[in-house]
Amino acid sequence: MPAVAPVPLSDPRFVSDPPGFYAWMRAEHGPVVPVLAAGGVPAWLVIGYRELHHVLSNPAVFARSSRRWNGWGGVPPDWPLNPVLVPLPNLLSAEGEEHRRRTKAVNDALDGADPHEVQAVTTRICDRLIDGFCTAGRADLRAEYAARLPMLVLGWMYGLDGPRAEELAAQMTAVFDATGAEALRAHEKIAAGVHALIAERRARPGPDVVSRLIADPIGHGDEDLVAELVAVLGGGDQPTGEWIGNALRLMLTDERFSASLSGARSSVRDALSEVLWEDSPSQIVAGRFPVHDVVLGHHHVRAGDLLLMGYAAANQDPVVRGHGDSTNHAHLSFAHGEHSCPYMARTLAETIAVTGIEVLLDRLPDLELAIAPDQVRWRPSPWVRGVASLPVTFTPTSPPGAF
């Protein structure tokens, strides 16, 4: 049987028609797909729900540390996936007991924030963002709201002011959307900004995530702190912003939600849950590395091969498709197993997303999409799933207290 050509991750169908493309890949290759990352670097994309669940559930066989990758000799220094795959001293690269220690330290640092205060601050930030466009009667909810909110909340939790948090958000977008040297420069700017913040907190500790992580008994050095704090920012900013944007798109285009936008608090959680099945913000995540040769999805995968986690594709696998409703939480959008999204990070993302949409709908209950639903365009990335823009109209209002 002739070999089937690998699928390039640059294929535009990852953006234009993910469900159709996943179905085609499943028919052509099965649950595990040979793919080519940037620069023609080979990898395996796991799109079967059972296969991905198996990989995520067995870290002793499918290890997390990219030090195990057998492809390091074939990538240049400016390879755009270096920020994602270069081994760093953080929970993303750690394994075993080290991973458990690092995860506990991150959870403790996040958990140190009072949840009621986090929600109150999130509400204030939402109101401030809405005040910036509510008099205009129109807005791009992605650029002016969904893409800004998570990093502003995270910035407050880190002890950053608004402008510095906004700059971090812009650089994080470049890491995901840019290519080559531009993506690497953006990542370097993020790391430099976090390093400067660590120096400030060592000199003047405060009631913030950075200070708590510095003081944790794990005893992080600056290199560990930068790597850990950047990882939390990356995992909390982009996916949460796209989660909000995708849920708003669903609520504005689907009659099940659009007829009840005003005061529809229960619908908000339903929409957010459905999006995790249908338009998962994290489409593809790197990676896992077999510790020995394995057979996965009828393919022979060598020790050290790069496995990419196709969360969005697995969620749409016919094996589980019929169970993808708002009451079923078996989706893999937060991963699974010991390397899943840390519990407190997941809780924080949900607080930001639910509060962000509820406050918006309370303030602007007659929101309407300003373009036809089929004109909504998506970000040009196989890694994240999010709208490129979300233009809306509404009745202009004055900010509270303006008179």
Buried (B, 14 or more C-beta within 10 A) or exposed (E): EEEEEBBBBEBEBBBEEBEEBBBEBBEEBBBBBBBBBBEEBEBBBBBBBBBBBBBBEBBEBBBBBBEBBEBBEEBEEBBBBBBBBBBBBBBBBBBEEBBEBBBBBBBBBBBBBEEEEBBEBBBBBBBBBBBBBBEEEEBBBBBBBBBBBBBBBBBBBBBBEBEBBBBBBBBBBBBBBBEEEBBBBBBEBBBEBBBEBBEBBBEEBEEBBBBBBBBBEBEBEEEBBBBBBBBBBBBBBBBBBBBBBBBBBBBBBEEEBBEEBEEBEEBBBBBBBBBBBBBBBBBBBBBBBBBEEBEBBEBEBEEBBBBBBBBBBBBBBEBBEEEBEBEEEEBBBBBBBBBBBBBBBBBBBBBBBBBBBBBBBBBBEEBEBBEEEEEBEBBEBBBBBBBBBBBBBBEEBEBEEEE
